[in-house]
Amino acid sequence: MTTAHETTLTTRTSSLTVRPDLGARLSSLRVGEYELLRPGDHYGSFPMAPFCGRTRDGRFTNGGTIHQLPLNDDPNAIHGTARDHGWKAAPITDTEDGRPTAAFTYDLAEPWPYTGRVTQTMELGEDALTLRMGIETYGDSFPGQVGWHPWFRRNLGHGGEDVKIEFQPGWQEERGADHLPTGRRIDPLPGPWDDCFGMPDGVTVLLTWPGELELTVTSQEKWVVVYDEQADWVCVEPQTGPPNGLNTQPRLITPIDPLEASTTWSWRLL
């Protein structure tokens, strides 16, 4: 179902609501009786594009050109620009096996200094949600990143225990006092976290609400940020590069080489 401000995908046991007017963010994901996402116009789960996390001082270079982005997390820029704009929604379609799919596009514009298109698709099943995102350019090449920033409920609100987070990263990006990676890789430290981890065989993070629901976040990408410093919410953010990656590990998007990534959230009731 699509209205002026919402697109809703439904299956027999799950439902997903997307707000194209709010950066094509997921505003609700329900599995059975459980709402998994934090409500609110700035939360849910939003796409990070064309960069992820913090960019130091809001500056990055492309060749010999220095670009300055707005400092929306002073003194840095954070989480891209696509989440701050309306996206265009395509009609809902179904896969061959009947899973509803939605697609959304956003044409890059100021304050991002390059033109291009971001496309995000969602495919909802009875026991999984697959999100795909890509950036393509029809003009100049530029460095870019994509990722997802879900705000999951720490407690599902039905009298159960708080969520437990389990993952086995290969390393942790050492975090400086400014919350940006220092460039050193260290052995993973215990939480709480606002940290980027490397998972060279792909992202796999298990969230378990004991006795209620188990959710596994996977991606073929090797980077994930885990943020659990707030009392009521946790974030597990698969992405194509680390914070400040426009400067430290740039991935060049060209007219013949777009950037593409995906993540799948699979669940089972306990």
N, C-alpha and C positions, 0 to 999 in steps of 0.2 A: 504494500500500500504506500502511495506517495501523496503527500499534501504539500502545501506551499512551503513548509519549513521542515518537514520530516519525511524520511523514508524508513519504512518498517518491513523487516523480513521476518517471517514466522515459519516454524515447523510445528510438529505435534507437541514437542516438549521444550522448545526454546524460542526466543524472540530477540531481535536486534533492532535498535532504533538509531538512525544516523541523522545528524543535523548538518545538511550541506551549507546552510547559512552561517554556521559556526565552525568553519574550517573542516567540514566533512568529518567531524568527530563522532565517535560512538557515544551517544548519551545514555544508552541503556543496553545491558545484556542480561537477559533473564534465562535461567535454567531451572525448569520446574518452578518451585516457590521462591527461588533465591535470585535476588538482584546482586550482580557481582561488581558493578561499577559505582564510583562516587558520583552523585548527582551534581549538577551545576554547570553553568555556561562555560566555565574555564577548566572543567575536569572531564569525567567520562574517560575516553581514550582518544587522544588526538594524534594526527600524523605530524611527524617532524620532517620538514623539508623546506628548503634545500640544504639544511644542515641540522645537526643533532647536538643537543646539550649546549654548553657554553662555548662561545668563540671569544678568545682573549681580546679584550679592549674593543670588541666588535670589528676587528680588522682582519682581512685576509688578502692574499696576493694571488694574482693570476698572470703568470709571466712576469713582466716588470711593472704591472699595474697594481696599486694598492687601493683597496676598497674599504669604505667605512660604513658599517651597518648601525642602525639605531641601538642604543644601549638600553634594552628593555629589561636587563638584569644588572644594573649599574655595578661595576664598571664594564660589564660584558654584554654581548648579545646572546640570546638563549633560544633554543628549540625551533629555529627557522622562522619563516614568514608566512608559510601557507596556512597555518592554523588561524591566522588573524583575518582571513578573507573568505568570502563566499565561494563555493564551488558549484559547478554545474552538475546536475544529476541526470543520468540516463534512465530510461525505463527499466524496471525490474524484469529480469529474465530467469529462466530455470535451466539448470544443467540437464543432461540427458537422464540422470537418475532422480530428477525432481528437486534438487536443492536450489533455493532462491539465491540469486546473485544480483548485486547492485554495483554500479560503476559511477565514479565521480571524477571530474577533471577541474584543474585550476591552472590558468595561464600565469606564469610568473610575471611579476610587475614590480614597480618600486615598492619598497626600498631595495629589493634585490636588483643588482645592476645588470642582469642578463635576462634575455627572453628564453622561454621554454615552456614546457607543459608537464605538470604533475598529474598522474593518473593513479587512482586508488580503487581497488575492487574488493568486495566482501562476498564471501560464499558461506552460507550458513547451513549446517547440517544438524541432525539430532544430537550429535555428541562432539561437534567441533565447529570452529569458525576459522576460516582461512582468509587472511588479509594479504593483498599484494599491492605494491606501490612501485612506480617507476618515474624517472625524470628523463625527458628527451629535449634536445635543443635542435632548432632549425637554423640557428645562426652560429654565433661564436661558441667555442668550447669553454667550459668553466668547471671548477671543482664543485662537488656536491656530495650530499649524504641524504639518506632517508632512514626513518625509524618510526617506532610507535611508542607512545607514552600513556599506557593505561594506568588509571588510578583504581586499584582493587580495594574492596572493603576488607579491613583487617578482621572484622567480625561480621557475619552474615545476618545478625540481628534476630536469630531464632533460638537464642538461649545456648548456642554451642560455644566451643572454644575459639580463641583467636587463631588466625592462619599461621601455619608453619611453612618456612621457605627452605627448600633444599636444592642445592646445585653444587657441581664439582668443577670450578673454573681452573684453567691451567695457570692463570696468574691474575694479579690485581694491578691495575694501573695506580701507582702511588699518587695519592691526592695531596696537593699542596694546600697551604693555608687559604688560598683563594678558590679552593674547590676545583681547580683544574689539574689534570695530570701533569706530573713533573717530567715525564719522559722515562722514568724508571719503572721496571716491572718488578713486583715484589710477590712473595708468597701471600696467598689470600688471608686476610685478617677477619676475625669475628665481627659481627655487626654490633650496633646498628650501622647502616651503610648509606652513603650517598656517593657511590663509587662505581667505576667502570671495571669490568672483568673481561678477560679474554678466554674464549672457549674455542680452541682451534679446530675441534671436530664438529662445531655447530652448537648453537645455543639450546640448552635443555634446562628448564627451571621448573621444579615441582612446587605447587602451592597446595597445601592440604588444610582444609577446615575439618578437624577431626569429627567423624561421625556424620558429616554433612556432604561435603563435596571435595573432589580432587581435581585440580586444573593443572595441565602441563603446557607451558609455553615453549615452543620450539621454533627454530629458524636455522637456515643454512648459513646465515651470517655468523661471525665469530666474536661479536661484541655484544655485551649486555650491560646496561646500567641498572643497579638495584638500589632503590631508595625506600627505606623503612624508618625514617627518623620521626615521622608524625605518629600521633597516638592512634589514629583511626584508619589510616590508609597505607597501602604499600604499592610500590611501582616496580614493574619488571619490564625493561625497555630494550628489546632487541633492535640493533641498528647496524648500519654498514661501516661504521668507523667510530673511534673514540671521541669524546668531547674535545673541542679545538682541533678536530681532524682536518678541517679546511686548511690548517697551517702545518700540521704535523704529519698527516698521512692523506694528502689530497687524492681523491679519485676523480679523474678528469672525465667529464661527460662531453662527448663529441657527437656530431651529426650521424655518425655511423656506429657509435658505441654508447647507447643509453645506459642509465643505471637502473637496475631492477632488483627487487628484494621481496621476500615474503615471510610471513610468520603464521603459525597455526596454534590455536588454543584448543586443546582437546580436554574433555571433562568426563567424569563419571560420578554419579551419586553414590554415597557411601551408606 
